Amino acid sequence: MRMTSRFYQVLHCFFLVILTCTTLAAQEPAMSKQNDFKIRIIADKLSDPWEISYGPDAQLWVTESKNYKVWRIDPVTGKRQQLLDLTKEREFPRYDQVSDEQDGGKPWPQGGLMGMALHPNLLRGKPYVYLAYIYRFKGTSAKGDGGEPGFKGYHFVGRVVRYTYDQKRQQLHSPLSLCDTIPASSDHNGGRLLIAPVEGKNYLYYSIGDMGAGQFANGGRQNKAQDKNSYEGKILRFNTEPDGDKDASDRWIPNDNPFNAAAQNAVWSTGHRNPQGLTYGLVNGKPLLYSVEHGPYGDDEVNLIEGGKNFGHPLIIGRNDGNYDGLAASVSDHAEIPGQWHSSYPLISSEAANAKALGRQYKDPERSFYSMPARQLQELFGKIVKGEKQEWEAYGPSSAALYTSDGIPGWKNSVLITTLKGSALLRLKLDAAGKVMEGEPEVYVKGKVRYRDLAISGDGKKIYLSADNSAVSSGPSEEHTEEVSYKGCILELTYQQE
């Protein structure tokens, strides 16, 4: 299904990308008339590059989600070095290698090898690289979770692992598992890793979605985004190094996490739907942690994350503005009986009442894009139940980076966001306190592309974007674009001095 966007006409949309990585010619890519950026493809033929990190060695560190490999790529020459192959850790076959019937109905999970975080002191005595990936398929149902006819509720398991980097051999080795019971699914796995300090001590954050529970193929699966004892629909916080706790499973969990009363618990914040982007930085000296996440039908969010806070899903969708009053976060058309539907999502009688019940723990998003009016939502849900084609406006934010450099004039103190459905790079301006300023986002490098992640060079003058191989969404929209401008590659955007 094709998505539309009124932002596509924004004056700041610099150019329309028109090349395909796999058929790249020798000439330079087409440029915008404004020539603010020069685009160069520095690596292609990658299998869904998921994470890009600009390392302290001025190299790009990249994960391939489908091939389960980690690469180190020279942004100048494009030369790549394989640091790690995790194929043998994946206990299920590639979806495109075995038919669905032969494989007993096992799908490919959303993502695969996803997030990566480099220790800030990677080349100064802390040679650690943290990875998140899905390694096991558990089954198509669990008790009370998607066992109803027609709802498979695909269940996977993921892990977060710390590797040691051997700079001389250019290899990652000696894995240590921080947690190997991360819930995963065919939808909404989140998957972003980030290292950020609190009072001078570094911690590892992991964003994890709600498993798509309550909608479409996972319509019968119980949504646990509000359950503080479940890791689904949360942002988690781990130690970057084990502490002295007696129980080995507790050593990677900070002792001051907000939900540790009954037992050690990695949950940092609750009520998330599908947070695929995390970013941290100092805005006027103030440390801030942001997330970006997908809404169900619009209402994509930018959140300012604080420990112990609840961001509302699935009781409040987007901002507490009442547009979902009398509805649920989604409905599901029945997979086997056309015209019937079921969803485990709770009915939202009143978003305001839900926010009041959550109390001081509830936090509205900094920004919610494309908040759909109640009447339009009702019409959309009716079409979904009937199995009719639906269209709605959304961005599908996939990653975020806080821009605090002077490299590009006027960009300092902005949040940069890559999008999947919106097929663009967005820039949101921040005020002196780090709050997202009102006004439409500025839109760049728009084309028929699913941008997955971004990284920023040390001088702030170059921005790197990764592009999915396909324009097909693994989520409920199943968006498909016949032509893809860039696919399976890493793009370099260089700011041009006036």
Phi, psi and omega in degrees: 000137183271131179264153178245163180205126177288340180289347184295346180264004183302138185298336183279004177287105194285322183194162178255118180287140190226003183257163175242134186302317188287348178237031185297127176272173185285336184288165178293148176297160178297142183251157174283160178294330182282338176055036176290326180230148168253130181258136176220137175271120183257343176204137178223185181056036173265152182267088181053072176299120191260315182239137170236129174233134175272109189280167177293348176268010181061028175246159176265129177255126191227137171255141173258114188291323183274326181271352178057045179234152177245132183237153170242118189240131177283117183290347180273310185261341185082358179297136183238146177234125178283121181267333186197140173238114183258016183305319183289343177280345180275114187268021176219152185283162173299136182299326182275002178263335183227137180293157181303321181291315180295329184271010178069025177084011181283124177269174169275138179288162171291125184092234185141251166275117190244257191290155176214141176224130177265133177299138181304334179253037183308318183257012182228052172095354176234074188279057189248138177232129184252134184230149175235129179207158179265132187234345185220143172258124184268327183152178184263001176197161173218161184303121180077003183231084174082018180279352181295150180304133177091353180240106184282328178054059187304128182245124175237175176227138178239174177215156172246127189229143173257128175249159175255134182265122174264102186294325182290315182273350182057053181219152170257134185212179175053063181292140173234124183276123174280321178201127180244022178237031180291122178293145181213168190205179172279359183206145171060060176265357183062248167106008182266137176250146180205138173257128180214146182270153168231118182052043174086353180253133181280139175229157179255123179253143179226126179265132183225133183278183184269015178071012185069014185296122179109356182219147171051229186299336179256026186300333181265359182280135183293130178277126187244020182298336179266356182269108184292347179268359176249147179273000182281135179069043186224169159247126184258154176230127180239161168288150173276342175221147183294143176267194186266016181301147183294315180282125183300327182287344180267348189292337180265000181256123180301138183289346180252021173299150191289344184241038184268008188302310184275320181200164177301132189216126183281355184294128177255316176216157187238173173076037180254150180263297177207076181282107182258355180229137174227140175209150183224149173180178179258125174247110185053041177084355182264124180285129184223141178240123181245152169230155170235141182210159184280136167270170182288312181221081196077202183056034169298145190240147163245120184242144172260108193277135173226145180298134177085354182278156181242124185260014160095330186295139359262027182267336178222125184253121187067220178281160177285076185239003173080005183289341178259010178301129181083003179236177170247173183298335178194170169235165181231131169282136187293134185291337185243335183240097182305140177092346177256156181211160177203147174211142177276356177300141177286149174290134178265096178294317180204122177296321180298317179295321179295318179298320179295319180294326179286339174070213185293344180288336183287140179223124176291150174294155174295325182208141174231120182269141172055059176283114186279133177299154185303315182298320179293322176298316179299318178295319179297315179299321178299321178292322180297315180301322181277357181075019181275161179295138180233150174224139174207158183269133180198161175260322187063062183295132187248340178196168180212152175215134178275122182261113183237014184270165171262008186298321179247117183304131177085356183265347185302140183061060175227156170256124176262136184226129171269151183230153178265298180288325180283343175052051184201168168256125180254152172229125177248130179279145178249148174275185185297336180267001181088009177279145179289126182283153178291163182112162182287148176291151172278139189242131182229164175039051180280136177188190179273075188218142169258095179284129187258322184204168175216157174219158184237134180292165183299326180271358177077003184267350179236140176237135181248133180238142172253147182237136175298159175288325187241159172263011181268129179279141173273358179268194188290336185286333181050041181297134179222127176247129185297322180246140179239128183291309178229139178214142176057040185215172176246128179253143174248123175254117181252124179292134180260122178295140179285000000 
